[in-house]
Amino acid sequence: MDDWTKDPNLSGIQKEKLQMLQSMAAMGNGKGVSELLPILMTAANTSKEKGLQFSNAEMELVIQVLKRNKSPEETARIDQMLQMIKMLKK
């Protein structure tokens, strides 16, 4: 599925949240882990300014959809990004 934001499992998540995630994913495409940190910081600030807070359940759904049909390398990259996000929240 090219546009993961249209996955039926994500139908309960606000369109604005999915659009923000899609934008962040596009900015991070092809970037190394060290290059993702500024993108994640910007996304975190933008979401906070717009009042877009993701519940744990929403994030888990998004992660499941993003990992579907990905190579082990791509899955590892997603996991690295998640670890970076967790570190930012501390």
Rosetta constraint file for C-alpha pairs under 8 A:
AtomPair CA 1 CA 7 HARMONIC 7.99 0.50
AtomPair CA 3 CA 7 HARMONIC 7.70 0.50
AtomPair CA 4 CA 65 HARMONIC 6.86 0.50
AtomPair CA 4 CA 66 HARMONIC 6.97 0.50
AtomPair CA 5 CA 10 HARMONIC 6.97 0.50
AtomPair CA 5 CA 18 HARMONIC 6.01 0.50
AtomPair CA 5 CA 19 HARMONIC 7.69 0.50
AtomPair CA 5 CA 22 HARMONIC 7.32 0.50
AtomPair CA 6 CA 10 HARMONIC 7.15 0.50
AtomPair CA 6 CA 11 HARMONIC 7.56 0.50
AtomPair CA 7 CA 11 HARMONIC 7.18 0.50
AtomPair CA 7 CA 65 HARMONIC 7.44 0.50
AtomPair CA 9 CA 61 HARMONIC 7.17 0.50
AtomPair CA 9 CA 65 HARMONIC 7.89 0.50
AtomPair CA 10 CA 58 HARMONIC 7.94 0.50
AtomPair CA 10 CA 61 HARMONIC 6.77 0.50
AtomPair CA 10 CA 62 HARMONIC 7.00 0.50
AtomPair CA 13 CA 17 HARMONIC 6.96 0.50
AtomPair CA 13 CA 18 HARMONIC 7.13 0.50
AtomPair CA 13 CA 58 HARMONIC 6.78 0.50
AtomPair CA 14 CA 18 HARMONIC 6.64 0.50
AtomPair CA 15 CA 19 HARMONIC 6.15 0.50
AtomPair CA 16 CA 20 HARMONIC 6.20 0.50
AtomPair CA 16 CA 52 HARMONIC 7.95 0.50
AtomPair CA 17 CA 21 HARMONIC 6.32 0.50
AtomPair CA 17 CA 52 HARMONIC 6.40 0.50
AtomPair CA 17 CA 54 HARMONIC 7.88 0.50
AtomPair CA 18 CA 22 HARMONIC 6.08 0.50
AtomPair CA 19 CA 23 HARMONIC 6.16 0.50
AtomPair CA 20 CA 24 HARMONIC 6.24 0.50
AtomPair CA 20 CA 43 HARMONIC 7.74 0.50
AtomPair CA 20 CA 47 HARMONIC 7.71 0.50
AtomPair CA 21 CA 25 HARMONIC 6.07 0.50
AtomPair CA 22 CA 26 HARMONIC 6.20 0.50
AtomPair CA 23 CA 27 HARMONIC 6.33 0.50
AtomPair CA 24 CA 28 HARMONIC 6.24 0.50
AtomPair CA 24 CA 39 HARMONIC 7.00 0.50
AtomPair CA 24 CA 40 HARMONIC 7.62 0.50
AtomPair CA 24 CA 43 HARMONIC 6.60 0.50
AtomPair CA 25 CA 29 HARMONIC 6.06 0.50
AtomPair CA 27 CA 39 HARMONIC 7.16 0.50
AtomPair CA 28 CA 35 HARMONIC 7.95 0.50
AtomPair CA 28 CA 36 HARMONIC 6.09 0.50
AtomPair CA 28 CA 39 HARMONIC 6.92 0.50
AtomPair CA 31 CA 35 HARMONIC 5.82 0.50
AtomPair CA 31 CA 36 HARMONIC 6.47 0.50
AtomPair CA 32 CA 36 HARMONIC 6.49 0.50
AtomPair CA 33 CA 37 HARMONIC 7.21 0.50
AtomPair CA 33 CA 77 HARMONIC 7.66 0.50
AtomPair CA 33 CA 80 HARMONIC 7.27 0.50
AtomPair CA 33 CA 81 HARMONIC 7.20 0.50
AtomPair CA 35 CA 39 HARMONIC 7.47 0.50
AtomPair CA 36 CA 40 HARMONIC 6.11 0.50
AtomPair CA 36 CA 81 HARMONIC 7.59 0.50
AtomPair CA 37 CA 41 HARMONIC 6.15 0.50
AtomPair CA 37 CA 84 HARMONIC 7.30 0.50
AtomPair CA 38 CA 42 HARMONIC 6.14 0.50
AtomPair CA 39 CA 43 HARMONIC 6.12 0.50
AtomPair CA 40 CA 44 HARMONIC 6.03 0.50
AtomPair CA 40 CA 85 HARMONIC 7.17 0.50
AtomPair CA 41 CA 45 HARMONIC 6.24 0.50
AtomPair CA 41 CA 88 HARMONIC 7.98 0.50
AtomPair CA 42 CA 46 HARMONIC 6.04 0.50
AtomPair CA 43 CA 47 HARMONIC 6.01 0.50
AtomPair CA 44 CA 48 HARMONIC 6.18 0.50
AtomPair CA 45 CA 49 HARMONIC 6.14 0.50
AtomPair CA 46 CA 50 HARMONIC 6.19 0.50
AtomPair CA 47 CA 51 HARMONIC 5.97 0.50
AtomPair CA 47 CA 52 HARMONIC 4.90 0.50
AtomPair CA 47 CA 53 HARMONIC 6.89 0.50
AtomPair CA 48 CA 52 HARMONIC 6.03 0.50
AtomPair CA 48 CA 53 HARMONIC 7.05 0.50
AtomPair CA 54 CA 58 HARMONIC 5.95 0.50
AtomPair CA 54 CA 59 HARMONIC 6.29 0.50
AtomPair CA 55 CA 59 HARMONIC 6.33 0.50
AtomPair CA 56 CA 60 HARMONIC 6.14 0.50
AtomPair CA 57 CA 61 HARMONIC 6.29 0.50
AtomPair CA 58 CA 62 HARMONIC 6.29 0.50
AtomPair CA 59 CA 63 HARMONIC 6.10 0.50
AtomPair CA 60 CA 64 HARMONIC 6.17 0.50
AtomPair CA 61 CA 65 HARMONIC 6.29 0.50
AtomPair CA 62 CA 66 HARMONIC 6.10 0.50
AtomPair CA 63 CA 67 HARMONIC 6.12 0.50
AtomPair CA 64 CA 68 HARMONIC 6.30 0.50
AtomPair CA 66 CA 70 HARMONIC 7.73 0.50
AtomPair CA 67 CA 74 HARMONIC 7.76 0.50
AtomPair CA 67 CA 75 HARMONIC 5.76 0.50
AtomPair CA 67 CA 78 HARMONIC 7.49 0.50
AtomPair CA 70 CA 74 HARMONIC 5.74 0.50
AtomPair CA 70 CA 75 HARMONIC 6.05 0.50
AtomPair CA 71 CA 75 HARMONIC 6.17 0.50
AtomPair CA 72 CA 76 HARMONIC 6.08 0.50
AtomPair CA 73 CA 77 HARMONIC 6.27 0.50
AtomPair CA 74 CA 78 HARMONIC 6.32 0.50
AtomPair CA 75 CA 79 HARMONIC 6.27 0.50
AtomPair CA 76 CA 80 HARMONIC 6.19 0.50
AtomPair CA 77 CA 81 HARMONIC 6.28 0.50
AtomPair CA 78 CA 82 HARMONIC 6.27 0.50
AtomPair CA 79 CA 83 HARMONIC 6.28 0.50
AtomPair CA 80 CA 84 HARMONIC 6.32 0.50
AtomPair CA 81 CA 85 HARMONIC 6.28 0.50
AtomPair CA 82 CA 86 HARMONIC 6.24 0.50
AtomPair CA 83 CA 87 HARMONIC 6.26 0.50
AtomPair CA 84 CA 88 HARMONIC 6.29 0.50
AtomPair CA 85 CA 89 HARMONIC 6.43 0.50
AtomPair CA 86 CA 90 HARMONIC 6.81 0.50
